Amino acid sequence: MSGQRSIFEEVGEAQKPAATPGALSAGRGRGRGFARGWLVLLFVMVVAMIMVGGLTRLTDSGLSITEWAPISGALPPMTEADWQTEFAAYQQTDEFRLQNSAMTLQDFKGIYWWEWGHRQLGRTIGLVWALGFFFMLASRRMPRGWAGRFLLIGALGGLQGAIGWWMVYSGLQTGMLDVASYRLATHLGIAFLILSLIAWYVQRLRRDEAELLQARRGADRRMKGMTTGLLHLAFVQILLGALVAGIDAGRLFPDWPLMSGGFFPPAMWQIEPLWRNFFENAGTVQFIHRIVGYLLVLMAIGVLIAARKSSYRSVKGAAQVAAGMIFLQAVLGIVTVMQSSPLHIAIIHQLGAVATIVLILRARFTAMYPPMQSVRGA
């Protein structure tokens, strides 16, 4: 039987534990540094994958491997007989018969290595993802609440491999000299989705969960909405750019601001049925790509004007950098068109698209989770 309590003793005084500082983030920081480094490595590899994919398209190398062999295809041809077998398979495609019939085995090796390198890099990215993900699970370094997010990246990577073959398969059909442009746009769109998720997760892992929760209360909602719109329009523009690349539309109409001397390109709706012009008519596709580019620049100007009213220096700065990149990307696009898309300029333009998306994401993240600043700096 417990002893009697003093009339001066506060009820529950001994039982009530003291509050633990940082309880919200307790246990959440374990493995965040490792996860962030792993994501940065994946980010660099995905950027390289996008660049190699762009070069594979620009060098017309994508149809050089005519089968999907995720495991056995990791090894390139090892003997002269193996090379002859691969070349013979390529010679059955309409791209070879109608466009590259003069190609020698040595020429074929040049395009084969581009496509093989693209696929091999994809396999390596999948391996790096799997090693990092399962290591964090096995060592209990997985940040709390992040397993599902990291699994999503892996699932999208697997889907991307299947979409890549779906794209290549379209180019192997009768009458096709290239892959279907809408499948190329889907392939590139998934790549940019993966890249965007990685970039977003890296930013989140850089800051403590409690800090993010507190920062979100002071979010600049106006700038969040405007940068979200900017992000969506930029993503649409990237898909349109893939359509342009898919039908080599960037190498036609090398005049600007007009197209063959007029505002509208000639024979803009000549293909029937009408909807095919949006995917197969070089003039139509490039015209839409230009118009959306102008809209993106106008929206970037609107974001700049709105950012001036923000009370956060960081939000202003991030918006200014993102808008500046959009302006630079527009100039790169004009130069690319006027030079008929030479390889080195076209790939810089594609790299500019990567930088544009990442910087818009950074501006949106900063608006959603503005860092603390002193009253004097407001």
Secondary structure as a PSIPRED ss2 file (coil, helix, strand):
# PSIPRED VFORMAT (PSIPRED V4.0)

   1 M C   1.000  0.000  0.000
   2 S C   1.000  0.000  0.000
   3 G C   1.000  0.000  0.000
   4 Q C   1.000  0.000  0.000
   5 R C   1.000  0.000  0.000
   6 S C   1.000  0.000  0.000
   7 I C   1.000  0.000  0.000
   8 F C   1.000  0.000  0.000
   9 E C   1.000  0.000  0.000
  10 E C   1.000  0.000  0.000
  11 V C   1.000  0.000  0.000
  12 G C   1.000  0.000  0.000
  13 E C   1.000  0.000  0.000
  14 A C   1.000  0.000  0.000
  15 Q C   1.000  0.000  0.000
  16 K C   1.000  0.000  0.000
  17 P C   1.000  0.000  0.000
  18 A C   1.000  0.000  0.000
  19 A C   1.000  0.000  0.000
  20 T C   1.000  0.000  0.000
  21 P C   1.000  0.000  0.000
  22 G C   1.000  0.000  0.000
  23 A H   0.000  1.000  0.000
  24 L H   0.000  1.000  0.000
  25 S H   0.000  1.000  0.000
  26 A C   1.000  0.000  0.000
  27 G C   1.000  0.000  0.000
  28 R C   1.000  0.000  0.000
  29 G C   1.000  0.000  0.000
  30 R C   1.000  0.000  0.000
  31 G C   1.000  0.000  0.000
  32 R H   0.000  1.000  0.000
  33 G H   0.000  1.000  0.000
  34 F H   0.000  1.000  0.000
  35 A H   0.000  1.000  0.000
  36 R H   0.000  1.000  0.000
  37 G H   0.000  1.000  0.000
  38 W H   0.000  1.000  0.000
  39 L H   0.000  1.000  0.000
  40 V H   0.000  1.000  0.000
  41 L H   0.000  1.000  0.000
  42 L H   0.000  1.000  0.000
  43 F H   0.000  1.000  0.000
  44 V H   0.000  1.000  0.000
  45 M H   0.000  1.000  0.000
  46 V H   0.000  1.000  0.000
  47 V H   0.000  1.000  0.000
  48 A H   0.000  1.000  0.000
  49 M H   0.000  1.000  0.000
  50 I H   0.000  1.000  0.000
  51 M H   0.000  1.000  0.000
  52 V H   0.000  1.000  0.000
  53 G H   0.000  1.000  0.000
  54 G H   0.000  1.000  0.000
  55 L H   0.000  1.000  0.000
  56 T H   0.000  1.000  0.000
  57 R H   0.000  1.000  0.000
  58 L H   0.000  1.000  0.000
  59 T C   1.000  0.000  0.000
  60 D C   1.000  0.000  0.000
  61 S C   1.000  0.000  0.000
  62 G C   1.000  0.000  0.000
  63 L C   1.000  0.000  0.000
  64 S C   1.000  0.000  0.000
  65 I C   1.000  0.000  0.000
  66 T C   1.000  0.000  0.000
  67 E C   1.000  0.000  0.000
  68 W C   1.000  0.000  0.000
  69 A C   1.000  0.000  0.000
  70 P C   1.000  0.000  0.000
  71 I C   1.000  0.000  0.000
  72 S H   0.000  1.000  0.000
  73 G H   0.000  1.000  0.000
  74 A H   0.000  1.000  0.000
  75 L C   1.000  0.000  0.000
  76 P C   1.000  0.000  0.000
  77 P C   1.000  0.000  0.000
  78 M C   1.000  0.000  0.000
  79 T C   1.000  0.000  0.000
  80 E H   0.000  1.000  0.000
  81 A H   0.000  1.000  0.000
  82 D H   0.000  1.000  0.000
  83 W H   0.000  1.000  0.000
  84 Q H   0.000  1.000  0.000
  85 T H   0.000  1.000  0.000
  86 E H   0.000  1.000  0.000
  87 F H   0.000  1.000  0.000
  88 A H   0.000  1.000  0.000
  89 A H   0.000  1.000  0.000
  90 Y H   0.000  1.000  0.000
  91 Q C   1.000  0.000  0.000
  92 Q C   1.000  0.000  0.000
  93 T C   1.000  0.000  0.000
  94 D H   0.000  1.000  0.000
  95 E H   0.000  1.000  0.000
  96 F H   0.000  1.000  0.000
  97 R H   0.000  1.000  0.000
  98 L H   0.000  1.000  0.000
  99 Q C   1.000  0.000  0.000
 100 N C   1.000  0.000  0.000
 101 S C   1.000  0.000  0.000
 102 A C   1.000  0.000  0.000
 103 M C   1.000  0.000  0.000
 104 T C   1.000  0.000  0.000
 105 L H   0.000  1.000  0.000
 106 Q H   0.000  1.000  0.000
 107 D H   0.000  1.000  0.000
 108 F H   0.000  1.000  0.000
 109 K H   0.000  1.000  0.000
 110 G H   0.000  1.000  0.000
 111 I H   0.000  1.000  0.000
 112 Y H   0.000  1.000  0.000
 113 W H   0.000  1.000  0.000
 114 W H   0.000  1.000  0.000
 115 E H   0.000  1.000  0.000
 116 W H   0.000  1.000  0.000
 117 G H   0.000  1.000  0.000
 118 H H   0.000  1.000  0.000
 119 R H   0.000  1.000  0.000
 120 Q H   0.000  1.000  0.000
 121 L H   0.000  1.000  0.000
 122 G H   0.000  1.000  0.000
 123 R H   0.000  1.000  0.000
 124 T H   0.000  1.000  0.000
 125 I H   0.000  1.000  0.000
 126 G H   0.000  1.000  0.000
 127 L H   0.000  1.000  0.000
 128 V H   0.000  1.000  0.000
 129 W H   0.000  1.000  0.000
 130 A H   0.000  1.000  0.000
 131 L H   0.000  1.000  0.000
 132 G H   0.000  1.000  0.000
 133 F H   0.000  1.000  0.000
 134 F H   0.000  1.000  0.000
 135 F H   0.000  1.000  0.000
 136 M H   0.000  1.000  0.000
 137 L H   0.000  1.000  0.000
 138 A H   0.000  1.000  0.000
 139 S C   1.000  0.000  0.000
 140 R C   1.000  0.000  0.000
 141 R C   1.000  0.000  0.000
 142 M C   1.000  0.000  0.000
 143 P C   1.000  0.000  0.000
 144 R C   1.000  0.000  0.000
 145 G C   1.000  0.000  0.000
 146 W C   1.000  0.000  0.000
 147 A H   0.000  1.000  0.000
 148 G H   0.000  1.000  0.000
 149 R H   0.000  1.000  0.000
 150 F H   0.000  1.000  0.000
 151 L H   0.000  1.000  0.000
 152 L H   0.000  1.000  0.000
 153 I H   0.000  1.000  0.000
 154 G H   0.000  1.000  0.000
 155 A H   0.000  1.000  0.000
 156 L H   0.000  1.000  0.000
 157 G H   0.000  1.000  0.000
 158 G H   0.000  1.000  0.000
 159 L H   0.000  1.000  0.000
 160 Q H   0.000  1.000  0.000
 161 G H   0.000  1.000  0.000
 162 A H   0.000  1.000  0.000
 163 I H   0.000  1.000  0.000
 164 G H   0.000  1.000  0.000
 165 W H   0.000  1.000  0.000
 166 W H   0.000  1.000  0.000
 167 M H   0.000  1.000  0.000
 168 V H   0.000  1.000  0.000
 169 Y H   0.000  1.000  0.000
 170 S H   0.000  1.000  0.000
 171 G H   0.000  1.000  0.000
 172 L C   1.000  0.000  0.000
 173 Q C   1.000  0.000  0.000
 174 T C   1.000  0.000  0.000
 175 G C   1.000  0.000  0.000
 176 M C   1.000  0.000  0.000
 177 L C   1.000  0.000  0.000
 178 D C   1.000  0.000  0.000
 179 V C   1.000  0.000  0.000
 180 A C   1.000  0.000  0.000
 181 S H   0.000  1.000  0.000
 182 Y H   0.000  1.000  0.000
 183 R H   0.000  1.000  0.000
 184 L H   0.000  1.000  0.000
 185 A H   0.000  1.000  0.000
 186 T H   0.000  1.000  0.000
 187 H H   0.000  1.000  0.000
 188 L H   0.000  1.000  0.000
 189 G H   0.000  1.000  0.000
 190 I H   0.000  1.000  0.000
 191 A H   0.000  1.000  0.000
 192 F H   0.000  1.000  0.000
 193 L H   0.000  1.000  0.000
 194 I H   0.000  1.000  0.000
 195 L H   0.000  1.000  0.000
 196 S H   0.000  1.000  0.000
 197 L H   0.000  1.000  0.000
 198 I H   0.000  1.000  0.000
 199 A H   0.000  1.000  0.000
 200 W H   0.000  1.000  0.000
 201 Y H   0.000  1.000  0.000
 202 V H   0.000  1.000  0.000
 203 Q H   0.000  1.000  0.000
 204 R H   0.000  1.000  0.000
 205 L H   0.000  1.000  0.000
 206 R C   1.000  0.000  0.000
 207 R C   1.000  0.000  0.000
 208 D C   1.000  0.000  0.000
 209 E H   0.000  1.000  0.000
 210 A H   0.000  1.000  0.000
 211 E H   0.000  1.000  0.000
 212 L H   0.000  1.000  0.000
 213 L H   0.000  1.000  0.000
 214 Q H   0.000  1.000  0.000
 215 A H   0.000  1.000  0.000
 216 R H   0.000  1.000  0.000
 217 R H   0.000  1.000  0.000
 218 G C   1.000  0.000  0.000
 219 A C   1.000  0.000  0.000
 220 D C   1.000  0.000  0.000
 221 R H   0.000  1.000  0.000
 222 R H   0.000  1.000  0.000
 223 M H   0.000  1.000  0.000
 224 K H   0.000  1.000  0.000
 225 G H   0.000  1.000  0.000
 226 M H   0.000  1.000  0.000
 227 T H   0.000  1.000  0.000
 228 T H   0.000  1.000  0.000
 229 G H   0.000  1.000  0.000
 230 L H   0.000  1.000  0.000
 231 L H   0.000  1.000  0.000
 232 H H   0.000  1.000  0.000
 233 L H   0.000  1.000  0.000
 234 A H   0.000  1.000  0.000
 235 F H   0.000  1.000  0.000
 236 V H   0.000  1.000  0.000
 237 Q H   0.000  1.000  0.000
 238 I H   0.000  1.000  0.000
 239 L H   0.000  1.000  0.000
 240 L H   0.000  1.000  0.000
 241 G H   0.000  1.000  0.000
 242 A H   0.000  1.000  0.000
 243 L H   0.000  1.000  0.000
 244 V H   0.000  1.000  0.000
 245 A H   0.000  1.000  0.000
 246 G H   0.000  1.000  0.000
 247 I C   1.000  0.000  0.000
 248 D C   1.000  0.000  0.000
 249 A H   0.000  1.000  0.000
 250 G H   0.000  1.000  0.000
 251 R H   0.000  1.000  0.000
 252 L C   1.000  0.000  0.000
 253 F C   1.000  0.000  0.000
 254 P C   1.000  0.000  0.000
 255 D C   1.000  0.000  0.000
 256 W C   1.000  0.000  0.000
 257 P C   1.000  0.000  0.000
 258 L C   1.000  0.000  0.000
 259 M E   0.000  0.000  1.000
 260 S C   1.000  0.000  0.000
 261 G C   1.000  0.000  0.000
 262 G E   0.000  0.000  1.000
 263 F C   1.000  0.000  0.000
 264 F C   1.000  0.000  0.000
 265 P C   1.000  0.000  0.000
 266 P C   1.000  0.000  0.000
 267 A C   1.000  0.000  0.000
 268 M C   1.000  0.000  0.000
 269 W C   1.000  0.000  0.000
 270 Q C   1.000  0.000  0.000
 271 I C   1.000  0.000  0.000
 272 E C   1.000  0.000  0.000
 273 P C   1.000  0.000  0.000
 274 L H   0.000  1.000  0.000
 275 W H   0.000  1.000  0.000
 276 R H   0.000  1.000  0.000
 277 N H   0.000  1.000  0.000
 278 F H   0.000  1.000  0.000
 279 F H   0.000  1.000  0.000
 280 E H   0.000  1.000  0.000
 281 N C   1.000  0.000  0.000
 282 A H   0.000  1.000  0.000
 283 G H   0.000  1.000  0.000
 284 T H   0.000  1.000  0.000
 285 V H   0.000  1.000  0.000
 286 Q H   0.000  1.000  0.000
 287 F H   0.000  1.000  0.000
 288 I H   0.000  1.000  0.000
 289 H H   0.000  1.000  0.000
 290 R H   0.000  1.000  0.000
 291 I H   0.000  1.000  0.000
 292 V H   0.000  1.000  0.000
 293 G H   0.000  1.000  0.000
 294 Y H   0.000  1.000  0.000
 295 L H   0.000  1.000  0.000
 296 L H   0.000  1.000  0.000
 297 V H   0.000  1.000  0.000
 298 L H   0.000  1.000  0.000
 299 M H   0.000  1.000  0.000
 300 A H   0.000  1.000  0.000
 301 I H   0.000  1.000  0.000
 302 G H   0.000  1.000  0.000
 303 V H   0.000  1.000  0.000
 304 L H   0.000  1.000  0.000
 305 I H   0.000  1.000  0.000
 306 A H   0.000  1.000  0.000
 307 A H   0.000  1.000  0.000
 308 R C   1.000  0.000  0.000
 309 K C   1.000  0.000  0.000
 310 S C   1.000  0.000  0.000
 311 S C   1.000  0.000  0.000
 312 Y C   1.000  0.000  0.000
 313 R H   0.000  1.000  0.000
 314 S H   0.000  1.000  0.000
 315 V H   0.000  1.000  0.000
 316 K H   0.000  1.000  0.000
 317 G H   0.000  1.000  0.000
 318 A H   0.000  1.000  0.000
 319 A H   0.000  1.000  0.000
 320 Q H   0.000  1.000  0.000
 321 V H   0.000  1.000  0.000
 322 A H   0.000  1.000  0.000
 323 A H   0.000  1.000  0.000
 324 G H   0.000  1.000  0.000
 325 M H   0.000  1.000  0.000
 326 I H   0.000  1.000  0.000
 327 F H   0.000  1.000  0.000
 328 L H   0.000  1.000  0.000
 329 Q H   0.000  1.000  0.000
 330 A H   0.000  1.000  0.000
 331 V H   0.000  1.000  0.000
 332 L H   0.000  1.000  0.000
 333 G H   0.000  1.000  0.000
 334 I H   0.000  1.000  0.000
 335 V H   0.000  1.000  0.000
 336 T H   0.000  1.000  0.000
 337 V H   0.000  1.000  0.000
 338 M H   0.000  1.000  0.000
 339 Q C   1.000  0.000  0.000
 340 S C   1.000  0.000  0.000
 341 S C   1.000  0.000  0.000
 342 P C   1.000  0.000  0.000
 343 L H   0.000  1.000  0.000
 344 H H   0.000  1.000  0.000
 345 I H   0.000  1.000  0.000
 346 A H   0.000  1.000  0.000
 347 I H   0.000  1.000  0.000
 348 I H   0.000  1.000  0.000
 349 H H   0.000  1.000  0.000
 350 Q H   0.000  1.000  0.000
 351 L H   0.000  1.000  0.000
 352 G H   0.000  1.000  0.000
 353 A H   0.000  1.000  0.000
 354 V H   0.000  1.000  0.000
 355 A H   0.000  1.000  0.000
 356 T H   0.000  1.000  0.000
 357 I H   0.000  1.000  0.000
 358 V H   0.000  1.000  0.000
 359 L H   0.000  1.000  0.000
 360 I H   0.000  1.000  0.000
 361 L H   0.000  1.000  0.000
 362 R H   0.000  1.000  0.000
 363 A H   0.000  1.000  0.000
 364 R H   0.000  1.000  0.000
 365 F H   0.000  1.000  0.000
 366 T H   0.000  1.000  0.000
 367 A H   0.000  1.000  0.000
 368 M H   0.000  1.000  0.000
 369 Y C   1.000  0.000  0.000
 370 P C   1.000  0.000  0.000
 371 P C   1.000  0.000  0.000
 372 M C   1.000  0.000  0.000
 373 Q C   1.000  0.000  0.000
 374 S C   1.000  0.000  0.000
 375 V C   1.000  0.000  0.000
 376 R C   1.000  0.000  0.000
 377 G C   1.000  0.000  0.000
 378 A C   1.000  0.000  0.000
